[in-house]
Amino acid sequence: MAATPTGTQSTEAVAIEINELKPLLTETEQALLRQSELLRSRGLGLPSMTHTAINSLIHSLDTFLRILRDEQREVAQLRTLVANSASFSGSFDLDEILSDAMDGIIALTGAERGCIILADDAGNLDFRVLRDGTSAANRSQVLDGANADQQFSRSIINRAMETGEALLTHNAHDDQRLIGMQSVAALDLRSVLCVPLRYRDDVLGVVYVDNRLRSGVFGEREKALLVAFANQVAVAMSNARLFNNLQATISEITQVKELTDNVYNSIDSGVITIDGEGFIVQANRAAAGLLDRPDAAALSGQPVADLLEPLVEPLAQAITQVNSGAHESSFEATVTFGGKPSVVLNVRVNPLVGRDVHGAGHVIVLEDLTVQRERAETLRMFKYYLPPEMVDNIQQIAGLGFEGERREVSCMYVDVRPLATMPAMRPQLLMEEVNIYLSRATDCIHEAGGMIDKYMGTEIMALFNTQLNPMANHAACAINAAIQIHENFSVIYASLGIDHAQYRIGINTGVATLGNVGSNTRRDFTAIGDAINLAKRLEESALDGQIVISEDVRAHAEHHPLPGIGKVEYHALEPLQVRGRQQQTAIYLVQPL
């Protein structure tokens, strides 16, 4: 079976037949003219309308052929319009869309040259695609983009951009609208068609085509076709830009999410977000580790009450407080999850940021304080055996090395209860009673700012104004500590029925060497020197219930008094002859008032 001819093939066949018919009609007309002359010589003639009818038929055939050609061209343009629209309508690559569109525009209009110009947000023009339609190749050739704004009429382009209307001129030199435009004259333009790329109310750019050699290349039909084509190009451009913006947004969101996830999972504390129904939305690795769960992602969607069962009641109270308007609610608890050892948790509940309704979601932060609490307990235990100042400043002490530092200090020796004054009792009971006195004296020394250097049986050595407890009025502080010991021991004596004081205290102020003594594996922080030895001699020379100080202590306390200290009296005692000193040492008895 023969194939059915297409519309284009049928039109072309008719045009061929008309072209073949015209010579036959012309030959017929010539033959009739010859016959007419022959008949006239014999006195005969043809009908008068014969020649007119043949001429009219030839003219009608010419008119029909011209109309047929125009329709054939219009059909071809429409086919080009549809084909090119389909070629770029499915693309989201802006450069590809513009390139395909420009090729279609050259084919559609038959232009000598063409370009697509886009406008940015600042109104600057960008000559994106330039074509030369005179190429013999199937695709139009790409023009050199250098100095593109000098190759085309900038005046016509600006006018189309500003008005948003298509501009068609059959002969730019004679068009009154273009008189005075320098680019028109400079480029020697003839036929020009410039159509805006409109999307809704925005002009995205223009399509420009021209012919510098012929006038009347473009007509209203080309203008209408190009306007329709430009509208499709504008829609495709907007879709491509929207797609690219969406891709960029998705990429940015993905990067932000990856960054957020990395930060979320790098947090040492467990973080759990829950929705308003109490189901887990997200949890980080630290939370999964605390809950003895291998996979944090697997926690999503589970009820938080099931996973935090040991914390259900305090957690519910915290959520209620936050839902009532509190910015944060927190509590501490010691719990056990799975087969792990118990942990100390500081649990904080906050409203989920970005939620508009209270109770719509929460962030639960689980801070593991186990190591911190264990460290604090260890330090607390250390302070039973070492001066608190030494524990708190252990790095500073270690930095002193073994060289020591010369420094003025006040040193106090206290014998809280000489063993000779203790009644006969079992060793355990004896130690308990001694510790009562030592504990009370230690509290008094610490309250006065002193540092316990060491315990020696029933005796205490305390220092004031070391590197660890610097003070300007250290002598007055030492006297104050002694007075506090006197008052506290008086209470103990009254409770035990002891009728007279049994402690002995000696205080001296002077320069001593303070630093570390010992070895690389074991060392003590202490003070040594004549000033320290004299304090010990003063304590040994004191009678029961006496506080004996040196002249240096009295002088320093008077020059650097301690505000709020009770008044005391100083009674001179017999000067003390200290072994190793030629001169006797003036000493005083401190009598609290």
C-alpha positions in Angstrom: 0.0 0.0 0.0 1.4 3.5 -0.9 2.1 5.8 2.0 -0.4 8.6 2.6 1.3 11.9 1.7 1.7 14.4 4.6 0.3 17.9 4.5 3.7 19.4 3.5 4.2 16.8 0.7 0.6 17.4 -0.6 1.2 21.2 -0.7 4.5 20.8 -2.5 2.9 18.4 -5.1 0.2 21.0 -5.8 2.8 23.7 -6.2 4.7 21.5 -8.6 1.6 20.8 -10.7 0.7 24.5 -10.8 4.2 25.4 -11.9 3.9 22.7 -14.6 0.4 24.0 -15.7 1.5 27.6 -16.2 3.8 26.9 -19.2 1.0 24.8 -20.8 -1.4 27.7 -20.4 1.1 30.1 -21.9 1.7 27.7 -24.8 -2.1 27.4 -25.2 -2.4 31.2 -25.2 0.3 31.5 -27.9 -1.3 28.8 -30.0 -4.7 30.6 -29.8 -3.0 33.9 -30.9 -1.6 32.1 -33.9 -5.0 30.5 -34.7 -6.7 33.9 -34.2 -4.5 35.5 -36.9 -5.2 32.6 -39.3 -9.0 32.8 -38.6 -8.9 36.5 -39.1 -7.3 36.1 -42.5 -10.2 33.9 -43.5 -12.8 36.3 -42.0 -13.3 34.3 -38.9 -12.4 34.9 -35.2 -12.3 33.4 -31.7 -14.7 34.6 -29.0 -13.5 37.9 -27.5 -13.3 36.5 -23.9 -10.9 33.7 -24.8 -7.7 35.5 -24.3 -9.0 37.4 -21.2 -10.1 34.1 -19.6 -6.7 32.5 -20.2 -4.8 35.5 -18.8 -7.2 35.6 -15.8 -6.5 31.9 -15.2 -2.7 32.4 -15.3 -3.0 35.3 -12.8 -5.2 33.2 -10.5 -2.7 30.5 -10.6 0.1 32.9 -9.6 -2.0 34.3 -6.8 -2.9 30.8 -5.6 0.7 29.7 -5.8 1.8 32.7 -3.7 -0.8 32.0 -1.1 0.2 28.3 -1.1 3.9 29.3 -0.6 3.0 31.6 2.3 0.9 28.9 3.9 3.7 26.4 3.3 6.2 28.7 5.0 3.8 29.4 7.9 3.3 25.6 8.4 7.0 25.1 8.3 7.5 27.9 10.9 4.8 26.4 13.1 6.5 23.0 12.9 9.8 24.6 13.7 8.2 26.4 16.7 6.7 23.1 18.0 9.9 21.1 17.4 12.1 23.6 19.1 9.7 24.2 22.0 9.7 20.4 22.7 13.5 20.3 22.5 14.1 22.7 25.4 10.9 22.3 27.4 12.2 19.2 29.1 15.6 20.7 30.0 16.6 22.4 33.2 20.0 23.5 31.9 19.7 27.2 31.2 22.6 27.4 28.8 21.2 24.4 26.8 17.8 26.0 26.7 19.1 29.3 25.4 21.4 27.6 22.8 18.5 25.4 21.4 16.2 28.4 21.5 18.6 30.6 19.5 18.9 27.9 16.8 15.2 27.6 16.6 14.8 31.4 16.4 17.2 31.6 13.4 15.4 28.8 11.7 12.0 30.4 12.5 12.7 33.9 11.2 15.4 33.3 8.6 17.5 36.1 10.3 21.0 36.9 9.3 22.1 37.2 12.9 20.5 36.8 16.4 21.2 36.9 20.1 19.6 36.4 23.4 20.3 39.0 26.1 19.4 38.4 29.8 19.1 41.0 32.5 20.4 40.5 36.0 18.9 41.8 39.2 20.9 45.0 38.9 19.6 45.6 35.4 22.9 44.8 33.7 22.6 43.1 30.3 24.4 39.8 29.6 24.7 38.7 25.9 24.4 35.0 26.6 23.9 33.5 23.1 25.0 34.9 19.8 24.3 33.3 16.4 25.1 33.9 12.7 22.3 32.4 10.6 24.1 32.6 7.2 26.0 29.4 7.9 25.5 26.6 5.5 25.6 24.1 8.4 22.4 22.7 10.0 23.1 24.7 13.2 23.8 28.4 13.2 27.3 29.4 13.9 28.3 30.9 17.3 29.4 34.5 17.0 32.4 35.9 18.8 31.1 37.2 22.2 33.8 39.8 22.4 32.3 43.4 22.3 28.9 41.8 21.8 27.1 45.0 22.9 28.8 46.7 19.9 27.7 44.1 17.3 23.9 44.7 18.0 21.8 47.8 18.4 21.9 48.5 22.1 19.2 51.2 21.6 16.7 48.8 20.2 17.5 46.2 22.9 17.1 48.8 25.7 13.8 50.0 24.2 12.3 46.5 24.2 13.6 45.9 27.8 12.1 49.1 29.1 8.7 48.9 27.3 8.3 45.1 27.4 6.9 45.3 23.9 8.1 43.7 20.7 9.7 46.0 18.2 9.6 45.3 14.4 11.1 47.5 11.7 11.1 46.6 8.0 13.8 49.3 7.3 15.6 50.7 10.3 17.0 53.6 8.3 13.5 54.9 7.4 11.7 54.1 10.7 10.7 57.3 12.5 10.8 55.5 15.8 14.5 54.8 15.4 15.7 58.2 14.2 18.6 59.5 16.3 19.7 56.0 17.5 23.4 56.0 16.8 23.7 52.2 16.9 21.2 51.8 14.1 23.1 54.0 11.8 26.5 52.7 12.9 25.6 49.1 12.3 23.8 49.9 9.0 20.7 47.9 10.0 17.8 47.1 7.7 15.3 44.5 9.1 15.2 44.2 12.9 12.9 42.2 15.2 13.4 42.5 19.0 11.0 40.6 21.3 11.0 40.6 25.1 11.3 37.4 27.1 8.3 37.9 29.5 7.4 35.7 32.4 4.3 37.0 34.1 5.1 40.6 34.8 8.8 40.3 34.6 11.0 41.0 31.6 13.8 38.4 31.8 15.6 39.6 28.7 15.1 40.0 24.9 15.5 38.0 21.7 17.1 40.1 19.0 17.4 39.2 15.3 18.3 41.4 12.3 19.4 41.6 8.7 21.9 44.2 7.6 21.4 43.6 3.9 17.7 43.3 3.1 14.6 45.2 4.1 11.3 43.6 4.9 12.7 40.3 6.0 10.4 40.1 9.0 6.7 40.6 9.0 3.8 40.5 11.4 3.7 36.8 11.1 7.3 36.4 12.1 6.7 38.9 14.9 3.7 36.9 16.2 5.6 33.6 16.0 8.6 35.0 17.7 6.5 36.5 20.5 4.9 33.1 21.1 8.3 31.3 20.9 9.8 33.9 23.3 7.0 33.3 25.8 7.8 29.6 25.8 11.5 30.3 26.2 10.8 32.5 29.1 8.7 29.8 30.8 11.5 27.3 30.2 14.0 29.7 31.6 12.0 30.3 34.7 11.5 26.6 35.2 15.2 26.1 34.8 16.1 28.8 37.3 13.5 27.5 39.7 14.9 24.0 39.4 18.5 25.2 39.8 17.5 27.3 42.9 15.7 24.3 44.2 18.8 22.1 43.6 21.0 24.7 45.3 18.5 24.9 48.3 18.5 21.1 48.6 22.3 21.0 48.4 22.5 23.7 51.1 19.9 22.0 53.3 21.8 18.7 52.8 25.1 20.3 53.8 23.5 22.0 56.8 21.9 18.7 57.8 25.2 16.9 57.5 26.9 19.6 59.6 24.1 19.5 62.1 24.3 15.7 62.3 28.1 15.9 62.8 27.7 18.5 65.5 24.8 16.6 67.0 26.8 13.4 67.2 30.0 15.1 68.4 28.2 16.4 71.5 29.5 14.5 74.5 26.1 14.8 76.3 23.2 12.7 75.2 20.6 14.7 73.3 17.1 13.4 72.6 14.4 15.3 70.8 10.8 14.2 71.3 7.5 15.3 69.8 4.4 16.3 71.7 3.3 12.7 72.0 6.5 11.7 73.8 8.0 9.8 70.8 11.6 10.2 70.0 12.3 12.2 66.8 16.1 12.0 66.9 18.9 10.9 69.3 22.6 11.3 69.1 25.3 8.6 69.6 26.0 9.8 73.1 22.4 9.2 74.1 22.4 5.7 72.6 25.6 4.9 74.5 24.1 6.1 77.8 21.0 4.0 77.2 23.1 1.0 76.2 21.7 0.9 72.7 23.9 0.2 69.7 22.2 2.3 67.1 21.0 5.9 67.7 18.9 6.0 64.5 16.9 3.0 65.7 15.7 5.0 68.7 13.6 7.2 66.5 9.8 6.6 66.8 10.1 4.8 70.2 8.3 6.1 73.3 10.8 8.1 75.4 9.1 6.7 78.6 10.2 3.2 77.6 13.8 4.1 77.1 14.1 6.4 80.1 11.9 4.3 82.4 14.0 5.0 85.6 13.4 8.7 85.0 9.7 8.7 84.1 8.4 10.6 87.1 11.0 13.4 87.4 11.0 13.7 83.6 7.3 14.1 83.4 7.5 16.8 86.1 10.2 18.6 84.2 8.2 18.5 81.0 5.1 19.9 82.8 7.2 22.8 84.1 8.5 23.6 80.6 5.0 23.4 79.2 3.9 25.8 81.9 6.3 28.4 80.5 9.6 27.6 82.1 12.6 28.1 79.9 14.4 25.0 81.3 13.8 22.4 84.0 16.6 20.1 85.3 17.2 17.5 87.9 19.9 14.9 88.9 19.5 11.2 89.2 21.6 8.1 89.7 20.2 5.4 87.3 21.1 2.2 85.6 20.3 1.4 81.9 20.6 -2.1 80.6 23.6 -4.0 81.8 25.7 -0.9 82.3 26.9 0.3 85.7 24.9 3.0 87.4 25.5 6.6 86.2 24.9 10.0 87.6 22.9 12.1 85.2 22.1 15.8 85.1 18.9 15.9 83.0 17.8 19.1 81.4 14.5 19.6 79.5 14.0 22.6 77.1 11.1 23.4 74.7 12.0 22.5 71.2 13.1 25.7 69.4 10.8 26.6 66.5 7.7 25.2 67.9 4.8 27.7 68.3 2.8 25.8 70.9 3.9 24.8 74.4 4.2 21.0 74.7 4.6 20.5 71.0 8.1 19.1 71.4 11.1 19.0 73.8 14.9 18.6 73.9 16.2 16.3 76.6 19.9 16.6 77.4 21.5 13.8 79.4 24.8 14.9 80.9 26.9 12.1 82.4 28.3 13.4 85.7 29.6 10.0 86.9 33.3 10.7 86.3 32.9 14.3 87.6 31.3 13.0 90.8 33.9 10.3 91.2 36.6 12.9 90.8 34.9 15.2 93.3 34.6 12.4 95.8 38.3 11.5 95.3 39.3 15.1 96.0 37.0 15.2 99.0 38.8 12.1 100.3 42.2 13.7 99.6 41.2 16.7 101.7 40.9 14.4 104.7 44.6 13.7 104.4 45.9 16.8 102.8 45.3 20.5 103.4 42.3 21.6 101.2 44.5 24.5 99.9 47.0 22.0 98.7 44.4 19.8 96.9 42.8 22.8 95.2 46.2 24.2 94.1 48.1 21.0 93.4 49.4 22.2 90.1 50.8 25.4 91.6 52.5 23.4 94.3 54.0 21.0 91.8 55.5 24.0 89.9 57.5 25.1 92.9 59.9 22.1 92.5 62.4 21.5 95.3 64.0 25.0 95.3 61.5 26.5 97.7 60.6 30.2 98.2 61.6 32.6 101.0 58.4 34.2 102.4 57.1 35.9 105.6 54.6 33.6 107.3 53.0 33.2 110.7 53.3 29.7 112.1 51.2 28.2 114.8 51.7 25.0 116.8 48.8 23.7 118.8 49.0 20.8 121.3 45.2 20.1 121.6 45.5 17.8 124.6 48.8 16.5 125.9 48.7 12.7 126.3 49.8 13.2 129.9 46.5 14.9 130.7 44.4 12.1 129.2 42.8 9.6 131.6 43.6 5.9 131.2 41.5 4.4 128.5 41.6 1.9 125.6 43.6 3.1 122.5 40.5 3.2 120.4 38.7 5.5 122.8 41.8 7.5 123.3 42.1 8.1 119.5 38.4 9.1 119.3 38.8 11.7 122.0 42.0 13.1 120.5 40.2 13.4 117.2 37.4 15.4 118.7 40.0 18.1 119.7 41.9 17.9 116.5 38.7 18.2 114.4 37.5 21.3 116.4 40.9 22.9 116.2 41.2 22.2 112.4 37.8 23.9 111.8 38.9 27.0 113.7 42.2 27.2 111.8 40.4 26.9 108.4 37.8 29.5 109.3 40.6 31.9 110.2 42.3 31.3 106.8 45.1 29.1 108.0 46.5 26.0 106.3 47.2 22.8 108.1 50.8 21.8 107.4 50.7 18.5 109.3 49.3 16.5 112.3 51.8 15.1 114.8 50.0 13.0 117.3 48.0 15.5 119.4 49.8 18.5 117.8 48.9 20.6 114.8 51.2 22.8 112.7 49.4 25.5 110.8 50.7 28.2 108.4 49.3 31.6 107.5 50.3 33.6 104.3 51.8 30.8 102.3 51.6 30.8 98.5 48.3 28.9 98.9 46.6 31.3 101.4 48.2 34.7 101.0 47.0 37.4 103.4 48.3 40.8 104.6 47.2 40.4 108.2 48.4 36.8 108.8 49.6 37.4 112.3 46.2 38.7 113.4 44.6 35.8 111.6 46.8 33.3 113.6 45.8 35.0 116.9 42.2 34.9 115.8 42.5 31.1 115.2 44.0 30.6 118.6 41.2 32.6 120.3 38.6 30.5 118.4 40.3 27.3 119.6 40.2 28.6 123.1 36.4 29.3 122.9 35.5 26.0 121.2 37.6 24.0 123.6 35.9 25.7 126.5 32.6 24.2 125.3 34.2 20.8 125.2 35.6 21.1 128.7 32.2 22.1 130.0 30.6 19.1 128.4 33.2 16.7 129.8 33.4 18.3 133.2 37.0 19.4 132.9 37.6 22.4 135.1 40.8 23.8 133.5 42.1 24.3 130.0 44.6 21.7 128.7 45.7 23.0 125.3 49.0 24.8 124.6 49.5 27.2 121.6 52.6 28.9 120.3 52.7 31.5 117.4 55.7 33.2 115.7 56.0 35.4 112.6 59.1 35.5 110.5 60.7 34.6 107.2 60.8 30.9 106.3 61.5 28.8 103.3 58.3 27.2 101.8 58.3 24.5 99.2 58.4 20.8 98.4 60.5 18.3 100.4 60.8 14.7 99.7 61.7 12.8 96.5 60.5 12.4 92.9 58.0 9.8 94.0 56.8 11.2 97.3 56.9 14.8 98.5 55.3 17.2 101.0 54.7 20.9 100.9 56.0 22.5 104.1 57.9 25.4 105.7 61.3 25.2 107.3 63.5 27.7 109.1 64.3 29.4 112.4 60.9 31.1 112.4 59.1 27.8 112.3 61.4 26.3 115.0 60.7 29.3 117.3 56.9 28.7 117.0 57.4 25.2 118.2 59.6 26.4 121.2 56.8 28.9 122.1 54.2 26.1 122.2 56.5 23.9 124.3 57.1 26.8 126.8 53.4 27.5 127.2 51.5 26.2 130.2 48.1 24.5 130.0 45.5 26.8 128.5 48.1 29.4 127.4 48.5 31.2 124.0 52.1 32.4 123.7 53.3 34.7 120.9 56.6 36.4 120.0 57.2 40.1 119.8 57.2 39.9 116.0 53.6 38.5 116.1 52.4 41.3 118.4 54.0 44.0 116.2 52.7 42.6 113.0 49.1 42.2 114.4 49.1 45.8 115.7 50.3 47.2 112.3 47.9 44.9 110.3 44.9 44.3 112.5 42.0 42.0 111.6 38.6 43.8 111.5 36.0 42.3 113.7 38.4 40.4 116.0 37.6 40.6 119.7 39.9 42.7 121.9 42.8 40.9 123.5 45.4 41.8 126.1 49.1 41.0 125.7 50.9 40.2 129.0 54.7 40.1 128.8 56.2 36.9 130.1 59.8 36.1 131.0 62.0 36.4 127.9 62.7 33.0 126.4 66.2 31.8 125.9 66.0 29.7 122.7 68.8 27.3 121.9 71.0 28.5 119.1 70.2 32.2 119.9 72.4 34.5 121.9 69.7 37.0 122.7 66.6 36.2 124.6 63.2 36.3 122.8 60.5 38.6 124.1 57.2 36.7 124.4 53.7 37.5 125.4 50.6 35.8 126.8 47.5 36.4 124.8 44.5 36.9 127.0 41.1 37.1 125.2 38.7 39.7 126.7 
